[in-house]
Each structure stands twice: as structure tokens, then as C-alpha cells.
Amino acid sequence: MPRQVDHVGRRRLIAEAVCRLADERGLEGVTLRDVAARAEVSMGAVQRCFRTKEEMLVFALGYIGERIGERVQARLVRSPAQSAGTALGHAATEISLLAEEHRAEARVWLAFVAQAAVSPALAGTLKANYAALQDAFARLIAEVGEEAEPVGPLDPRREARTLLALADGLTTHVLIGHLTPQDAHDVLHAHLAGLWERRVRPPH
């Protein structure tokens, strides 16, 4: 009987190989042949999963986004009773990739962002990822508005866009050494604290 192939598992294995190579060499150093060697599969196996290098990169970018999303969800599940504001802080911290153990992932993410500037397919995947994150942030910000008495008008979508741009920018600043991870944490949490102070006050 022919051996059954786990196509989903193989595609993820290849995506992990893409990420390791991108971390070492940048995306320009990622070739189908080198990915096959790093994933310890044949060139034919890679080509059966992905018709082109671009298709492989698009999948790998989506895989990174899923992995980050799963970490965010896992962190929220660990503290289900937390407030919407606390949940938002946890989510923004995870997405910023500030922890030392996520430094390689940050390098790979920024390599994909740079390549997306000249790749419509990668740009489309990134825009979809950012839209989903922005919606999640906006929902949490709206929940915070419901938990407290508004001081002034609160525009969840505008605040979500601002927070997402800040979190994304902090990734770059830490990666190039302009800010330390602690500096970035301070900037992020000062922004969140300022948001709540400007927009809401506890109910009487």
C-alpha cells in the first residue's frame, strides 16, 4: 500500500525551513533547493507542495502569522478573567515580538515586510494579517469603553490603528538596537496607560 503523506505537516515543515534560512540569509538567500535540504525532503516534495518560490513564501508568511496569533490566544486563555485592557496589553506585547526568544521571528517577519514592498502576493497576505489584528484590537478597545464611563469620544478603530502601528514599529527599533526590549515595553505600556487616562475613567 502506498504510504500516506501528511501534506499539511510537510507544508509546515517547509515553512519552518524557510524561516530558518530567512533568519540566516534574508529572503534573497532562500531557494527551493536550499529549503528542501534544510527541511530534509526532496526537491520534488517541495515542488509538489508549492509551484513557485513566491507561493512558498506566501504560505510561510501566513504560517508565521498563525504562530503569533496562537501565542496571543494562549496568553489570553491563561487569564480568562482579565479585563479587556489587560488583554489588549498582553496581545500588543506578543505582537511586538519584544522577547529575546522571539528575536529570530522578528528578523524573519521584517524580512517578509521588506519583500512585501515589491511582492503584491506577500503584501496581500500582510494586509489581511494586519486587518485581522486591527479588528481584534478594536474589539478589545470597544470593550474597555463599555467597562468604564467615557471621558471623551473613543474611536476604537482609530486607536487600534495607532496601537498596531506602534507595536509594529517597536519591533524594528528593538531589532536594530535603537531601543532595548525594556525601553519598548515602557513605550508600549505608557501609550496604553495614556489611552485609558485620556479616554475613560472608572465608574462611580
Sequence and secondary structure as in RCSB ss.txt:
>XXXX:A:sequence
MPRQVDHVGRRRLIAEAVCRLADERGLEGVTLRDVAARAEVSMGAVQRCFRTKEEMLVFALGYIGERIGERVQAR
LVRSPAQSAGTALGHAATEISLLAEEHRAEARVWLAFVAQAAVSPALAGTLKANYAALQDAFARLIAEVGEEAEP
VGPLDPRREARTLLALADGLTTHVLIGHLTPQDAHDVLHAHLAGLWERRVRPPH
>XXXX:A:secstr
      HHHHHHHHHHHHHHHHHHH GGG  HHHHHHHHT  HHHHHHH SSHHHHHHHHHHHHHHHHHHHHHHH
HHH TT  HHHHHHHHHHHHHT SGGGHHHHHHHHHHHHHHTS HHHHHHHHHHHHHHHHHHHHHHHHHHHHSEE
SS   HHHHHHHHHHHHHHHHHHHHTTSS HHHHHHHHHHHHHHHHHHHEE   
